[in-house]
Amino acid sequence: MELNFDDKEVDDIKRALIIAMQSSDHWSMTPLFDRIEKILEKIEAQMN
């Protein structure tokens, strides 16, 4: 599976997730955010 995001898109996704995490009272979602963060790091590593 090939995913092509430019740096700005990755930054936008990260920023959106951070905002969602900060405004979320649903701490049960934290494991999901952690997984998404790992996925983003993997995508970023593949881009570099």
C-alpha positions in Angstrom: 0.0 0.0 0.0 1.6 3.3 -1.1 0.7 6.4 0.8 2.0 9.7 -0.6 1.7 12.6 1.8 3.8 15.7 1.6 5.3 17.2 4.7 2.6 19.9 5.1 -0.1 17.2 4.9 1.6 15.2 7.6 2.0 18.3 9.8 -1.7 19.2 9.2 -2.7 15.7 10.3 -0.6 15.9 13.4 -1.9 19.3 14.3 -5.5 18.2 13.9 -4.8 15.1 16.1 -3.1 17.3 18.8 -6.1 19.7 18.8 -8.5 16.7 19.0 -6.5 15.2 21.9 -6.4 18.5 23.8 -10.1 19.2 23.4 -11.2 15.7 24.1 -12.6 14.7 27.5 -12.6 11.1 26.3 -9.4 9.7 27.8 -10.6 6.3 26.7 -9.6 7.4 23.2 -5.9 7.9 24.2 -4.8 4.4 23.1 -6.3 5.1 19.7 -4.4 8.4 19.5 -1.2 6.6 20.5 -1.7 4.1 17.7 -2.4 6.9 15.2 0.7 8.7 16.3 2.8 5.6 15.7 1.2 5.2 12.2 2.1 8.8 11.5 5.7 8.3 12.6 5.9 5.3 10.3 4.6 7.3 7.4 7.0 10.1 8.2 9.9 7.7 8.3 9.0 6.3 4.9 8.9 9.8 3.5 12.4 10.7 4.6 
